[in-house]
Amino acid sequence: MRYEVDQFEVFLLSTADIAKGALPNITKLVDSVITRFLIFIAV
């Protein structure tokens, strides 16, 4: 049972790392989309 719990913890940690790495890219993407949208409205 302990082994399964360890595996699950490793899975959660790696998922958190991936999310942490992806987060800045996602926010950048959202920022660029919002910027384009605002420029589109302004024009």
N, CA, C, O and CB atoms as a CASP TS submission, in Angstrom:
PFRMAT TS
TARGET T0000
AUTHOR 0000-0000-0000
METHOD Language model
MODEL 1
PARENT N/A
ATOM      1  N   MET     1       0.832  -1.202   0.000  1.00  0.00           N
ATOM      2  CA  MET     1       0.000   0.000   0.000  1.00  0.00           C
ATOM      3  C   MET     1       0.873   1.261   0.000  1.00  0.00           C
ATOM      4  O   MET     1       0.600   2.225  -0.715  1.00  0.00           O
ATOM      5  CB  MET     1      -0.945   0.001   1.223  1.00  0.00           C
ATOM      6  N   ARG     2       1.924   1.227   0.817  1.00  0.00           N
ATOM      7  CA  ARG     2       2.817   2.387   0.918  1.00  0.00           C
ATOM      8  C   ARG     2       3.405   2.739  -0.461  1.00  0.00           C
ATOM      9  O   ARG     2       3.569   3.912  -0.796  1.00  0.00           O
ATOM     10  CB  ARG     2       3.959   2.103   1.936  1.00  0.00           C
ATOM     11  N   TYR     3       3.715   1.705  -1.245  1.00  0.00           N
ATOM     12  CA  TYR     3       4.304   1.935  -2.561  1.00  0.00           C
ATOM     13  C   TYR     3       3.341   2.724  -3.447  1.00  0.00           C
ATOM     14  O   TYR     3       3.746   3.650  -4.150  1.00  0.00           O
ATOM     15  CB  TYR     3       4.672   0.595  -3.230  1.00  0.00           C
ATOM     16  N   GLU     4       2.060   2.346  -3.403  1.00  0.00           N
ATOM     17  CA  GLU     4       1.066   3.040  -4.221  1.00  0.00           C
ATOM     18  C   GLU     4       0.950   4.506  -3.818  1.00  0.00           C
ATOM     19  O   GLU     4       0.842   5.389  -4.668  1.00  0.00           O
ATOM     20  CB  GLU     4      -0.297   2.353  -4.101  1.00  0.00           C
ATOM     21  N   VAL     5       0.973   4.749  -2.521  1.00  0.00           N
ATOM     22  CA  VAL     5       0.890   6.126  -2.034  1.00  0.00           C
ATOM     23  C   VAL     5       2.095   6.932  -2.525  1.00  0.00           C
ATOM     24  O   VAL     5       1.950   8.076  -2.956  1.00  0.00           O
ATOM     25  CB  VAL     5       0.814   6.154  -0.485  1.00  0.00           C
ATOM     26  N   ASP     6       3.283   6.327  -2.458  1.00  0.00           N
ATOM     27  CA  ASP     6       4.485   7.008  -2.950  1.00  0.00           C
ATOM     28  C   ASP     6       4.347   7.349  -4.433  1.00  0.00           C
ATOM     29  O   ASP     6       4.674   8.457  -4.859  1.00  0.00           O
ATOM     30  CB  ASP     6       5.733   6.132  -2.721  1.00  0.00           C
ATOM     31  N   GLN     7       3.863   6.393  -5.206  1.00  0.00           N
ATOM     32  CA  GLN     7       3.686   6.627  -6.630  1.00  0.00           C
ATOM     33  C   GLN     7       2.725   7.788  -6.870  1.00  0.00           C
ATOM     34  O   GLN     7       2.950   8.631  -7.739  1.00  0.00           O
ATOM     35  CB  GLN     7       3.175   5.359  -7.322  1.00  0.00           C
ATOM     36  N   PHE     8       1.654   7.814  -6.086  1.00  0.00           N
ATOM     37  CA  PHE     8       0.652   8.872  -6.230  1.00  0.00           C
ATOM     38  C   PHE     8       1.252  10.237  -5.894  1.00  0.00           C
ATOM     39  O   PHE     8       0.991  11.227  -6.579  1.00  0.00           O
ATOM     40  CB  PHE     8      -0.563   8.589  -5.325  1.00  0.00           C
ATOM     41  N   GLU     9       2.064  10.276  -4.826  1.00  0.00           N
ATOM     42  CA  GLU     9       2.723  11.527  -4.443  1.00  0.00           C
ATOM     43  C   GLU     9       3.658  12.004  -5.551  1.00  0.00           C
ATOM     44  O   GLU     9       3.698  13.190  -5.879  1.00  0.00           O
ATOM     45  CB  GLU     9       3.506  11.344  -3.128  1.00  0.00           C
ATOM     46  N   VAL    10       4.407  11.067  -6.119  1.00  0.00           N
ATOM     47  CA  VAL    10       5.315  11.421  -7.216  1.00  0.00           C
ATOM     48  C   VAL    10       4.509  11.966  -8.389  1.00  0.00           C
ATOM     49  O   VAL    10       4.899  12.948  -9.021  1.00  0.00           O
ATOM     50  CB  VAL    10       6.160  10.191  -7.661  1.00  0.00           C
ATOM     51  N   PHE    11       3.385  11.322  -8.670  1.00  0.00           N
ATOM     52  CA  PHE    11       2.524  11.770  -9.758  1.00  0.00           C
ATOM     53  C   PHE    11       2.030  13.194  -9.502  1.00  0.00           C
ATOM     54  O   PHE    11       2.062  14.038 -10.397  1.00  0.00           O
ATOM     55  CB  PHE    11       1.332  10.815  -9.928  1.00  0.00           C
ATOM     56  N   LEU    12       1.574  13.455  -8.274  1.00  0.00           N
ATOM     57  CA  LEU    12       1.076  14.796  -7.934  1.00  0.00           C
ATOM     58  C   LEU    12       2.181  15.838  -8.054  1.00  0.00           C
ATOM     59  O   LEU    12       1.961  16.926  -8.587  1.00  0.00           O
ATOM     60  CB  LEU    12       0.497  14.810  -6.510  1.00  0.00           C
ATOM     61  N   LEU    13       3.376  15.502  -7.556  1.00  0.00           N
ATOM     62  CA  LEU    13       4.479  16.453  -7.604  1.00  0.00           C
ATOM     63  C   LEU    13       4.877  16.770  -9.047  1.00  0.00           C
ATOM     64  O   LEU    13       5.107  17.930  -9.391  1.00  0.00           O
ATOM     65  CB  LEU    13       5.681  15.906  -6.833  1.00  0.00           C
ATOM     66  N   SER    14       4.958  15.737  -9.887  1.00  0.00           N
ATOM     67  CA  SER    14       5.347  15.977 -11.276  1.00  0.00           C
ATOM     68  C   SER    14       4.267  16.778 -11.999  1.00  0.00           C
ATOM     69  O   SER    14       4.580  17.626 -12.836  1.00  0.00           O
ATOM     70  CB  SER    14       5.603  14.641 -12.007  1.00  0.00           C
ATOM     71  N   THR    15       2.999  16.517 -11.683  1.00  0.00           N
ATOM     72  CA  THR    15       1.915  17.288 -12.283  1.00  0.00           C
ATOM     73  C   THR    15       2.011  18.749 -11.865  1.00  0.00           C
ATOM     74  O   THR    15       1.815  19.650 -12.681  1.00  0.00           O
ATOM     75  CB  THR    15       0.549  16.706 -11.883  1.00  0.00           C
ATOM     76  N   ALA    16       2.315  18.980 -10.582  1.00  0.00           N
ATOM     77  CA  ALA    16       2.460  20.345 -10.082  1.00  0.00           C
ATOM     78  C   ALA    16       3.622  21.050 -10.783  1.00  0.00           C
ATOM     79  O   ALA    16       3.518  22.227 -11.132  1.00  0.00           O
ATOM     80  CB  ALA    16       2.676  20.342  -8.554  1.00  0.00           C
ATOM     81  N   ASP    17       4.729  20.331 -10.989  1.00  0.00           N
ATOM     82  CA  ASP    17       5.887  20.909 -11.684  1.00  0.00           C
ATOM     83  C   ASP    17       5.520  21.301 -13.112  1.00  0.00           C
ATOM     84  O   ASP    17       5.873  22.384 -13.580  1.00  0.00           O
ATOM     85  CB  ASP    17       7.067  19.914 -11.696  1.00  0.00           C
ATOM     86  N   ILE    18       4.808  20.408 -13.796  1.00  0.00           N
ATOM     87  CA  ILE    18       4.394  20.692 -15.173  1.00  0.00           C
ATOM     88  C   ILE    18       3.490  21.915 -15.195  1.00  0.00           C
ATOM     89  O   ILE    18       3.643  22.793 -16.044  1.00  0.00           O
ATOM     90  CB  ILE    18       3.670  19.471 -15.798  1.00  0.00           C
ATOM     91  N   ALA    19       2.549  21.970 -14.263  1.00  0.00           N
ATOM     92  CA  ALA    19       1.632  23.113 -14.191  1.00  0.00           C
ATOM     93  C   ALA    19       2.392  24.408 -13.928  1.00  0.00           C
ATOM     94  O   ALA    19       2.106  25.445 -14.528  1.00  0.00           O
ATOM     95  CB  ALA    19       0.578  22.890 -13.095  1.00  0.00           C
ATOM     96  N   LYS    20       3.368  24.332 -13.018  1.00  0.00           N
ATOM     97  CA  LYS    20       4.185  25.512 -12.698  1.00  0.00           C
ATOM     98  C   LYS    20       4.942  25.983 -13.941  1.00  0.00           C
ATOM     99  O   LYS    20       5.039  27.184 -14.195  1.00  0.00           O
ATOM    100  CB  LYS    20       5.183  25.195 -11.548  1.00  0.00           C
ATOM    101  N   GLY    21       5.473  25.037 -14.709  1.00  0.00           N
ATOM    102  CA  GLY    21       6.202  25.391 -15.913  1.00  0.00           C
ATOM    103  C   GLY    21       5.297  25.945 -16.997  1.00  0.00           C
ATOM    104  O   GLY    21       5.697  26.831 -17.753  1.00  0.00           O
ATOM    105  N   ALA    22       4.076  25.428 -17.077  1.00  0.00           N
ATOM    106  CA  ALA    22       3.159  25.838 -18.138  1.00  0.00           C
ATOM    107  C   ALA    22       2.460  27.153 -17.819  1.00  0.00           C
ATOM    108  O   ALA    22       2.053  27.881 -18.725  1.00  0.00           O
ATOM    109  CB  ALA    22       2.128  24.757 -18.378  1.00  0.00           C
ATOM    110  N   LEU    23       2.321  27.455 -16.544  1.00  0.00           N
ATOM    111  CA  LEU    23       1.539  28.626 -16.131  1.00  0.00           C
ATOM    112  C   LEU    23       2.014  29.931 -16.777  1.00  0.00           C
ATOM    113  O   LEU    23       1.184  30.660 -17.320  1.00  0.00           O
ATOM    114  CB  LEU    23       1.592  28.767 -14.628  1.00  0.00           C
ATOM    115  N   PRO    24       3.311  30.256 -16.742  1.00  0.00           N
ATOM    116  CA  PRO    24       3.760  31.503 -17.374  1.00  0.00           C
ATOM    117  C   PRO    24       3.421  31.550 -18.857  1.00  0.00           C
ATOM    118  O   PRO    24       3.047  32.601 -19.377  1.00  0.00           O
ATOM    119  CB  PRO    24       5.259  31.672 -17.189  1.00  0.00           C
ATOM    120  N   ASN    25       3.550  30.412 -19.542  1.00  0.00           N
ATOM    121  CA  ASN    25       3.230  30.376 -20.967  1.00  0.00           C
ATOM    122  C   ASN    25       1.746  30.630 -21.198  1.00  0.00           C
ATOM    123  O   ASN    25       1.365  31.335 -22.133  1.00  0.00           O
ATOM    124  CB  ASN    25       3.635  29.028 -21.573  1.00  0.00           C
ATOM    125  N   ILE    26       0.907  30.048 -20.333  1.00  0.00           N
ATOM    126  CA  ILE    26      -0.537  30.237 -20.470  1.00  0.00           C
ATOM    127  C   ILE    26      -0.892  31.700 -20.241  1.00  0.00           C
ATOM    128  O   ILE    26      -1.684  32.273 -20.990  1.00  0.00           O
ATOM    129  CB  ILE    26      -1.307  29.331 -19.480  1.00  0.00           C
ATOM    130  N   THR    27      -0.313  32.307 -19.211  1.00  0.00           N
ATOM    131  CA  THR    27      -0.627  33.710 -18.933  1.00  0.00           C
ATOM    132  C   THR    27      -0.129  34.602 -20.067  1.00  0.00           C
ATOM    133  O   THR    27      -0.793  35.575 -20.425  1.00  0.00           O
ATOM    134  CB  THR    27      -0.003  34.151 -17.591  1.00  0.00           C
ATOM    135  N   LYS    28       1.020  34.283 -20.627  1.00  0.00           N
ATOM    136  CA  LYS    28       1.526  35.038 -21.782  1.00  0.00           C
ATOM    137  C   LYS    28       0.558  34.931 -22.948  1.00  0.00           C
ATOM    138  O   LYS    28       0.244  35.924 -23.604  1.00  0.00           O
ATOM    139  CB  LYS    28       2.921  34.529 -22.201  1.00  0.00           C
ATOM    140  N   LEU    29       0.091  33.714 -23.197  1.00  0.00           N
ATOM    141  CA  LEU    29      -0.852  33.481 -24.293  1.00  0.00           C
ATOM    142  C   LEU    29      -2.123  34.287 -24.079  1.00  0.00           C
ATOM    143  O   LEU    29      -2.608  34.943 -25.001  1.00  0.00           O
ATOM    144  CB  LEU    29      -1.187  31.985 -24.415  1.00  0.00           C
ATOM    145  N   VAL    30      -2.663  34.242 -22.866  1.00  0.00           N
ATOM    146  CA  VAL    30      -3.883  34.991 -22.548  1.00  0.00           C
ATOM    147  C   VAL    30      -3.639  36.486 -22.727  1.00  0.00           C
ATOM    148  O   VAL    30      -4.479  37.188 -23.289  1.00  0.00           O
ATOM    149  CB  VAL    30      -4.354  34.690 -21.102  1.00  0.00           C
ATOM    150  N   ASP    31      -2.498  36.975 -22.255  1.00  0.00           N
ATOM    151  CA  ASP    31      -2.166  38.392 -22.396  1.00  0.00           C
ATOM    152  C   ASP    31      -2.146  38.802 -23.862  1.00  0.00           C
ATOM    153  O   ASP    31      -2.703  39.839 -24.222  1.00  0.00           O
ATOM    154  CB  ASP    31      -0.812  38.693 -21.747  1.00  0.00           C
ATOM    155  N   SER    32      -1.510  38.001 -24.707  1.00  0.00           N
ATOM    156  CA  SER    32      -1.410  38.359 -26.115  1.00  0.00           C
ATOM    157  C   SER    32      -2.784  38.330 -26.778  1.00  0.00           C
ATOM    158  O   SER    32      -3.080  39.164 -27.633  1.00  0.00           O
ATOM    159  CB  SER    32      -0.449  37.411 -26.841  1.00  0.00           C
ATOM    160  N   VAL    33      -3.619  37.377 -26.388  1.00  0.00           N
ATOM    161  CA  VAL    33      -4.972  37.307 -26.962  1.00  0.00           C
ATOM    162  C   VAL    33      -5.771  38.537 -26.556  1.00  0.00           C
ATOM    163  O   VAL    33      -6.452  39.137 -27.387  1.00  0.00           O
ATOM    164  CB  VAL    33      -5.704  36.015 -26.503  1.00  0.00           C
ATOM    165  N   ILE    34      -5.691  38.919 -25.271  1.00  0.00           N
ATOM    166  CA  ILE    34      -6.416  40.099 -24.787  1.00  0.00           C
ATOM    167  C   ILE    34      -5.908  41.349 -25.497  1.00  0.00           C
ATOM    168  O   ILE    34      -6.696  42.207 -25.895  1.00  0.00           O
ATOM    169  CB  ILE    34      -6.262  40.250 -23.250  1.00  0.00           C
ATOM    170  N   THR    35      -4.593  41.446 -25.653  1.00  0.00           N
ATOM    171  CA  THR    35      -4.007  42.616 -26.319  1.00  0.00           C
ATOM    172  C   THR    35      -4.510  42.719 -27.754  1.00  0.00           C
ATOM    173  O   THR    35      -4.900  43.799 -28.197  1.00  0.00           O
ATOM    174  CB  THR    35      -2.464  42.539 -26.301  1.00  0.00           C
ATOM    175  N   ARG    36      -4.504  41.605 -28.482  1.00  0.00           N
ATOM    176  CA  ARG    36      -4.994  41.614 -29.860  1.00  0.00           C
ATOM    177  C   ARG    36      -6.466  42.004 -29.906  1.00  0.00           C
ATOM    178  O   ARG    36      -6.895  42.762 -30.777  1.00  0.00           O
ATOM    179  CB  ARG    36      -4.791  40.237 -30.514  1.00  0.00           C
ATOM    180  N   PHE    37      -7.230  41.476 -28.957  1.00  0.00           N
ATOM    181  CA  PHE    37      -8.662  41.760 -28.905  1.00  0.00           C
ATOM    182  C   PHE    37      -8.893  43.256 -28.690  1.00  0.00           C
ATOM    183  O   PHE    37      -9.736  43.861 -29.352  1.00  0.00           O
ATOM    184  CB  PHE    37      -9.342  40.940 -27.781  1.00  0.00           C
ATOM    185  N   LEU    38      -8.131  43.854 -27.753  1.00  0.00           N
ATOM    186  CA  LEU    38      -8.279  45.287 -27.480  1.00  0.00           C
ATOM    187  C   LEU    38      -7.872  46.115 -28.690  1.00  0.00           C
ATOM    188  O   LEU    38      -8.532  47.100 -29.019  1.00  0.00           O
ATOM    189  CB  LEU    38      -7.441  45.693 -26.259  1.00  0.00           C
ATOM    190  N   ILE    39      -6.783  45.721 -29.356  1.00  0.00           N
ATOM    191  CA  ILE    39      -6.349  46.425 -30.568  1.00  0.00           C
ATOM    192  C   ILE    39      -7.434  46.328 -31.636  1.00  0.00           C
ATOM    193  O   ILE    39      -7.722  47.300 -32.335  1.00  0.00           O
ATOM    194  CB  ILE    39      -5.008  45.840 -31.101  1.00  0.00           C
ATOM    195  N   PHE    40      -8.032  45.144 -31.751  1.00  0.00           N
ATOM    196  CA  PHE    40      -9.095  44.920 -32.732  1.00  0.00           C
ATOM    197  C   PHE    40     -10.285  45.844 -32.454  1.00  0.00           C
ATOM    198  O   PHE    40     -10.860  46.412 -33.383  1.00  0.00           O
ATOM    199  CB  PHE    40      -9.546  43.441 -32.712  1.00  0.00           C
ATOM    200  N   ILE    41     -10.653  45.993 -31.180  1.00  0.00           N
ATOM    201  CA  ILE    41     -11.758  46.880 -30.804  1.00  0.00           C
ATOM    202  C   ILE    41     -11.388  48.331 -31.091  1.00  0.00           C
ATOM    203  O   ILE    41     -12.198  49.097 -31.612  1.00  0.00           O
ATOM    204  CB  ILE    41     -12.119  46.702 -29.309  1.00  0.00           C
ATOM    205  N   ALA    42     -10.153  48.700 -30.745  1.00  0.00           N
ATOM    206  CA  ALA    42      -9.710  50.082 -30.932  1.00  0.00           C
ATOM    207  C   ALA    42      -9.732  50.467 -32.407  1.00  0.00           C
ATOM    208  O   ALA    42     -10.043  51.608 -32.749  1.00  0.00           O
ATOM    209  CB  ALA    42      -8.300  50.275 -30.358  1.00  0.00           C
ATOM    210  N   VAL    43      -9.404  49.520 -33.276  1.00  0.00           N
ATOM    211  CA  VAL    43      -9.420  49.779 -34.722  1.00  0.00           C
ATOM    212  C   VAL    43     -10.844  49.591 -35.226  1.00  0.00           C
ATOM    213  O   VAL    43     -11.103  49.756 -36.418  1.00  0.00           O
ATOM    214  CB  VAL    43      -8.425  48.833 -35.487  1.00  0.00           C
TER
END
